[in-house]
Amino acid sequence: MPEQQDWFKCDIDRKMLKALSKRADRPAILHFGAYYTILAGLGAALVYTWGTWWALGVMLLYSALWSFNNAAGHEACHGTPFRSHGLNQALLYLCSWMLSWEPVSLKWVHARHHTHTSDIGNDAEYLLPNPVRWLDILSLACGWNQVWHYNKELVQLAVGHANHFIRVSVPETEFPKVFRNARLFLGSYIAIIGIAVWMQSWLPICLLLLPRALGAPVHGVLRITQHGALATGIKDHRFTTRTMYLNPVLRFFYCNMNYHVEHHMFPMVPFHALQQLHETVREQMPVPSSGVIGAMGEVFATKSRQKEDPGYVLQPVFNG
């Protein structure tokens, strides 16, 4: 097994990396066009089946797919899905509105996550510290943490208060936009509730507000797999971050974020090129986990072992 280093990047041909890092509008337009067409179709199906028991099943599926705005918005944070800056910004604001994020502060806080990955106290997005606790797993898997955190943060920003990680991550010049966005988003959510009251129907809330809460467990489980039960406080992404193999359907909705070590090591490679990047560097990387079930099994096995040894963390297996 390689030694843990302060920093490590796979050996990759510079021209190959440049080609993989090239941004292009067409792959993202096709990908997100298909995703939002599917989501809109499920929304239309919810309207059509409203008032029947079929609506319950449609609502659950609609909410599950809605949660993958997390993956789309994450890509937009990096500014890599499209070549066009305007399209990247449009995607970031759309996903942020759909998930109760404030987009400007999110972008800066996420950049800090990449700089301080799994560094407890410095990484605002690290939510599963070692030794792993059932309460933390449950909070993430049920989506409680995400729904509570982002809605609370939005209300705080709307009244001009920024939490610690936003204050230390966001330049002061950006705060007027941060506060403005929070107020506009919060105002629009209140307007939707007002429309629902006026219509005397839950449909507007079920179409536009409730899915972010009902679908949160889907992304919550995926967040556990990204860094859960792995090392903390070191800079070598091979030991703090997990890559796993997924079926093509889930990989599509997840924007190839299952190749998570590769993404952290080369964050400017667009989502559509991550599978090719993985194939290029995989002999230098840990052996990927076998799907979500395999990754969660690793988290549970690590938690069990930590009962005897609280300092234990999962050690990745390397090829050869």
Wavefront OBJ file of the C-alpha trace (Angstrom):
o trace
v 0.000 0.000 0.000
v 1.346 3.477 -0.849
v 2.310 5.725 2.033
v -0.039 8.536 2.931
v 1.432 11.746 1.569
v 0.682 15.427 2.049
v -0.313 15.598 -1.591
v -0.617 13.148 -4.451
v -1.677 13.412 -8.071
v -1.732 10.543 -10.508
v 0.838 10.524 -13.263
v -1.096 11.462 -16.399
v 0.029 12.770 -19.753
v -0.338 16.550 -19.819
v -1.989 16.547 -23.251
v -4.440 13.872 -22.135
v -5.366 15.871 -19.018
v -5.812 19.006 -21.103
v -8.133 17.149 -23.465
v -10.133 15.683 -20.584
v -10.423 19.109 -18.957
v -11.832 20.741 -22.081
v -15.269 22.235 -21.481
v -18.020 21.799 -24.051
v -21.663 22.853 -24.173
v -23.053 19.926 -26.175
v -22.530 17.044 -23.671
v -24.007 19.104 -20.829
v -26.971 20.319 -22.921
v -27.800 16.727 -23.854
v -27.295 15.438 -20.315
v -29.192 18.084 -18.379
v -31.764 18.467 -21.143
v -32.593 14.780 -20.705
v -32.580 15.027 -16.902
v -34.923 17.998 -16.691
v -37.202 16.553 -19.378
v -37.587 13.409 -17.252
v -38.200 15.520 -14.147
v -40.766 17.698 -15.938
v -42.492 14.571 -17.233
v -42.812 13.216 -13.708
v -44.152 16.604 -12.574
v -46.781 16.434 -15.308
v -47.626 12.873 -14.242
v -48.102 14.104 -10.673
v -50.564 16.736 -11.873
v -52.393 14.153 -14.006
v -52.685 11.594 -11.190
v -53.436 14.160 -8.460
v -56.254 12.987 -6.240
v -55.545 9.285 -6.835
v -53.350 6.782 -5.031
v -51.088 6.744 -8.083
v -49.960 10.243 -7.152
v -48.182 8.913 -4.059
v -45.879 6.652 -6.080
v -45.275 9.360 -8.668
v -44.479 11.857 -5.893
v -41.873 9.570 -4.349
v -40.153 8.942 -7.695
v -40.354 12.637 -8.606
v -38.762 13.581 -5.269
v -36.013 10.962 -5.616
v -35.023 12.300 -9.035
v -35.393 15.898 -7.815
v -32.627 15.171 -5.286
v -30.124 14.727 -8.128
v -30.166 18.494 -8.527
v -27.480 18.105 -5.854
v -25.183 16.494 -8.410
v -26.080 18.958 -11.155
v -25.641 21.955 -8.851
v -22.350 20.580 -7.584
v -21.030 20.470 -11.135
v -22.213 24.021 -11.726
v -20.292 25.092 -8.587
v -17.110 24.115 -10.398
v -18.122 25.947 -13.558
v -17.218 22.884 -15.625
v -20.414 21.417 -17.172
v -20.697 24.011 -19.949
v -18.163 26.029 -21.859
v -20.523 28.993 -21.486
v -20.213 30.855 -18.180
v -23.815 32.003 -18.508
v -25.119 28.430 -18.822
v -23.061 27.329 -15.817
v -24.494 30.188 -13.771
v -28.029 29.431 -14.934
v -27.660 25.790 -13.881
v -26.173 26.798 -10.511
v -29.036 29.194 -9.744
v -31.696 26.732 -10.916
v -30.358 23.892 -8.765
v -29.839 26.225 -5.827
v -33.447 27.421 -5.995
v -34.672 23.833 -6.204
v -32.683 22.799 -3.112
v -32.861 25.924 -0.898
v -29.207 26.737 -1.461
v -27.783 30.235 -1.691
v -25.629 29.852 -4.817
v -22.833 32.394 -4.272
v -21.915 31.275 -0.756
v -22.339 27.628 -1.770
v -19.745 28.019 -4.500
v -17.160 29.486 -2.118
v -17.867 27.018 0.706
v -17.600 24.109 -1.720
v -14.252 25.412 -2.958
v -13.134 25.311 0.681
v -14.270 21.667 0.840
v -11.853 20.857 -1.964
v -9.028 22.730 -0.260
v -9.663 21.150 3.160
v -11.233 17.803 2.256
v -12.164 15.819 5.391
v -10.224 18.238 7.582
v -12.485 18.452 10.623
v -13.051 22.038 11.669
v -12.091 23.401 8.255
v -14.338 21.392 5.895
v -17.950 22.570 6.256
v -19.201 19.692 4.105
v -17.674 16.912 6.196
v -20.517 15.451 8.246
v -19.463 11.941 9.277
v -16.491 12.190 11.669
v -14.663 9.185 13.093
v -15.457 7.221 15.098
v -18.656 6.881 13.075
v -21.878 7.302 15.069
v -25.303 5.881 14.239
v -26.870 9.307 14.822
v -24.669 10.883 12.127
v -25.399 8.066 9.675
v -29.127 8.356 10.329
v -29.078 12.143 10.043
v -27.432 11.970 6.622
v -29.344 8.938 5.337
v -32.712 10.481 6.249
v -31.776 13.865 4.867
v -32.449 15.661 8.167
v -29.071 17.369 8.181
v -29.323 18.684 4.642
v -32.918 19.928 4.818
v -32.447 21.587 8.208
v -29.039 23.099 7.453
v -29.798 24.721 4.114
v -33.206 26.092 5.073
v -31.860 27.483 8.352
v -28.914 28.997 6.503
v -31.214 30.594 3.919
v -33.324 32.241 6.631
v -30.189 33.473 8.411
v -28.794 34.963 5.207
v -32.134 36.596 4.413
v -31.862 38.588 7.643
v -28.210 39.460 7.001
v -26.490 36.865 9.195
v -23.778 34.557 7.819
v -22.504 31.525 9.699
v -18.815 30.871 10.427
v -17.969 28.906 7.280
v -19.631 31.452 5.010
v -17.845 34.329 6.743
v -14.414 32.710 6.345
v -15.042 31.466 2.782
v -16.877 34.262 0.966
v -15.172 37.568 0.022
v -16.834 40.577 1.634
v -17.642 42.057 -1.763
v -19.926 39.097 -2.488
v -22.137 39.461 0.587
v -24.658 41.883 -0.984
v -25.407 39.239 -3.646
v -25.554 36.508 -1.010
v -28.132 38.365 1.089
v -30.123 39.411 -1.991
v -30.334 35.868 -3.339
v -31.441 34.496 0.024
v -34.241 37.066 0.260
v -35.419 36.450 -3.293
v -35.410 32.675 -2.836
v -37.166 32.817 0.519
v -39.725 35.252 -0.848
v -40.479 32.946 -3.778
v -41.030 29.987 -1.442
v -43.442 32.045 0.647
v -45.241 33.055 -2.555
v -45.678 29.379 -3.512
v -47.212 28.665 -0.108
v -49.496 31.663 -0.624
v -50.596 30.335 -4.015
v -51.328 26.940 -2.448
v -53.483 28.593 0.209
v -55.287 30.636 -2.447
v -55.891 27.494 -4.559
v -56.804 25.492 -1.451
v -54.558 22.738 -2.795
v -51.324 21.042 -1.750
v -50.325 20.611 -5.410
v -48.034 23.689 -5.706
v -46.196 22.672 -2.538
v -45.869 19.056 -3.689
v -44.589 20.167 -7.078
v -42.110 22.817 -6.000
v -41.265 22.635 -2.289
v -41.821 19.211 -0.752
v -39.567 17.206 -3.153
v -36.403 18.753 -1.704
v -37.284 17.183 1.666
v -38.780 13.890 0.464
v -35.883 13.242 -1.913
v -33.136 14.239 0.524
v -32.428 10.652 1.727
v -31.328 9.667 -1.788
v -28.546 12.215 -1.848
v -27.896 11.732 1.863
v -26.897 8.110 1.340
v -24.683 9.091 -1.584
v -22.977 11.735 0.570
v -22.123 9.045 3.119
v -20.341 7.041 0.421
v -18.159 9.963 -0.700
v -15.948 10.236 2.404
v -17.554 8.128 5.132
v -15.304 5.921 7.339
v -12.154 7.074 5.535
v -9.183 9.018 6.877
v -9.391 12.642 7.981
v -6.849 15.426 8.344
v -4.579 14.423 5.436
v -4.335 15.806 1.907
v -3.989 12.580 -0.079
v -7.437 12.132 -1.635
v -6.880 8.403 -2.125
v -7.242 7.946 1.639
v -10.028 10.454 2.339
v -12.318 9.918 -0.646
v -14.107 6.958 -2.224
v -14.669 5.940 -5.836
v -17.317 3.300 -6.488
v -18.788 1.575 -9.501
v -22.451 2.253 -10.274
v -24.886 1.078 -12.898
v -25.254 3.411 -15.931
v -28.679 4.760 -14.894
v -27.597 5.855 -11.417
v -24.310 7.110 -12.817
v -26.254 9.296 -15.280
v -28.367 10.946 -12.601
v -25.369 11.260 -10.271
v -23.318 13.012 -12.983
v -20.463 10.477 -12.652
v -19.741 11.659 -9.115
v -19.156 8.025 -8.164
v -15.645 8.680 -9.544
v -15.084 10.837 -6.502
v -11.359 10.397 -5.913
v -10.755 11.371 -9.526
v -13.019 14.404 -9.125
v -11.167 15.627 -6.027
v -7.776 15.018 -7.575
v -8.664 16.756 -10.852
v -11.652 19.012 -10.030
v -11.534 20.907 -13.328
v -12.329 17.798 -15.386
v -16.015 18.033 -16.434
v -18.433 15.375 -15.217
v -18.848 13.842 -18.677
v -15.090 13.055 -18.866
v -14.717 11.488 -15.409
v -15.263 7.905 -16.557
v -12.512 8.273 -19.166
v -10.282 9.899 -16.534
v -10.926 6.931 -14.247
v -9.946 4.471 -16.952
v -6.761 6.450 -17.593
v -5.504 6.552 -13.979
v -7.185 3.583 -12.304
v -3.969 1.540 -11.946
v -2.648 4.303 -9.673
v -5.830 4.524 -7.607
v -7.539 2.459 -4.887
v -9.791 -0.370 -6.015
v -13.316 1.130 -6.308
v -16.085 0.018 -3.984
v -18.819 -2.199 -5.386
v -21.788 0.143 -5.677
v -23.719 1.970 -2.979
v -24.355 -1.262 -1.073
v -20.666 -2.135 -1.078
v -19.662 1.363 0.043
v -22.252 1.425 2.840
v -21.078 -2.037 3.888
v -17.575 -0.607 4.281
v -18.933 2.199 6.463
v -20.851 -0.246 8.686
v -17.871 -2.626 8.945
v -15.612 0.264 9.924
v -18.094 1.437 12.546
v -18.204 -2.066 14.002
v -14.410 -2.260 14.182
v -14.241 1.186 15.795
v -16.009 -0.222 18.841
v -12.751 -2.012 19.665
v -10.408 0.556 18.115
v -11.886 4.098 17.987
v -8.906 5.332 15.970
v -9.402 2.829 13.153
v -10.300 4.127 9.674
v -10.829 2.183 6.487
v -7.643 1.622 4.512
v -8.162 1.520 0.740
v -6.922 -1.443 -1.276
v -4.580 -0.600 -4.177
v -4.058 -2.460 -7.417
v -1.022 -4.702 -7.356
l 1 2 3 4 5 6 7 8 9 10 11 12 13 14 15 16 17 18 19 20 21 22 23 24 25 26 27 28 29 30 31 32 33 34 35 36 37 38 39 40 41 42 43 44 45 46 47 48 49 50 51 52 53 54 55 56 57 58 59 60 61 62 63 64 65 66 67 68 69 70 71 72 73 74 75 76 77 78 79 80 81 82 83 84 85 86 87 88 89 90 91 92 93 94 95 96 97 98 99 100 101 102 103 104 105 106 107 108 109 110 111 112 113 114 115 116 117 118 119 120 121 122 123 124 125 126 127 128 129 130 131 132 133 134 135 136 137 138 139 140 141 142 143 144 145 146 147 148 149 150 151 152 153 154 155 156 157 158 159 160 161 162 163 164 165 166 167 168 169 170 171 172 173 174 175 176 177 178 179 180 181 182 183 184 185 186 187 188 189 190 191 192 193 194 195 196 197 198 199 200 201 202 203 204 205 206 207 208 209 210 211 212 213 214 215 216 217 218 219 220 221 222 223 224 225 226 227 228 229 230 231 232 233 234 235 236 237 238 239 240 241 242 243 244 245 246 247 248 249 250 251 252 253 254 255 256 257 258 259 260 261 262 263 264 265 266 267 268 269 270 271 272 273 274 275 276 277 278 279 280 281 282 283 284 285 286 287 288 289 290 291 292 293 294 295 296 297 298 299 300 301 302 303 304 305 306 307 308 309 310 311 312 313 314 315 316 317 318 319 320
